[in-house]
Amino acid sequence: MTAVSPAPEVPTPPGLWTTATDCLVQAQRALLEATTTTEHTRRYACAHVAALRAAAAVLAVRTRPHPRGQRNAWVLLARVAPELAEWAAFFSAGAPKRAAAEAGLSRAVTVREADDLLRDAESFCEVVEGVLGVPHQHLLPGAPARRAG
């Protein structure tokens, strides 16, 4: 049994759009935190969390939960948004590095990997906004960033 089924071809209820919008705001906050931190492991982890929050926005709009089944967001994303399958595979492959970075293993990722992932996460968030048809908005640098993980 699969964890979710694609949403039926009916308008998305407003509450799900609110959830999706909240997820995108959390993604922007994580990107802001990734941009402002000087610690490369933190930058990597925050960038990965930003991508995960953006994926959650798509899942909020395109899926309906089942009581049992698949819970991996990247697998679900590839299933319900095939146009994002390559992104899902890319970020899924980075999940173990994120876990190591969050555990404080300074050699888990390089500065270059963290910078590259930040750029990729920013691009992914913009792609998700386009897929969902929502306007792109950056948080202002002075906006409070909270951990989105």
Phi, psi and omega in degrees: 000137178277159183284327182220161172238151178302146179295142178296161181284062177229160179303143179285130179300146182306324180299325178288326176293324176297316178299315180298316179297317177300319179297320179292324176295317177298322177297316179297321178296319178294322176296318179299316178297319179297322181291326187266347181281148177263348181272118186294327178292323177293319179300316179298311182298315180295321178296318179294320177297321178301315179297320179297320178294322177295319176299320179298327177297316179295315180297325179298325183272326189258356183232161171235130184292146171250153182295335182224159172125201186300131180238359179282117185300323183290321177295316179297318181299314179298327182286317186264346178224075184305333178293346179250011185299320179294319176298316181300316179297319180299309182288329176298319180295334180273354183300317178297324177293322177299315180299318179294319179296318179294333178281357177089014179281100188296336179267006181295324180220155177268166176301318180298316179299319179296315179296318179296317181294323177300314178298318179295320179294320177299316179297316180298317179299320178293320177298316179298317178301321177293317178299320181276348180072034178250149180291146179279130177222129174270145170286145177290146181305332179277355182291144181293127177261131175239154180295126183262015184251000000 
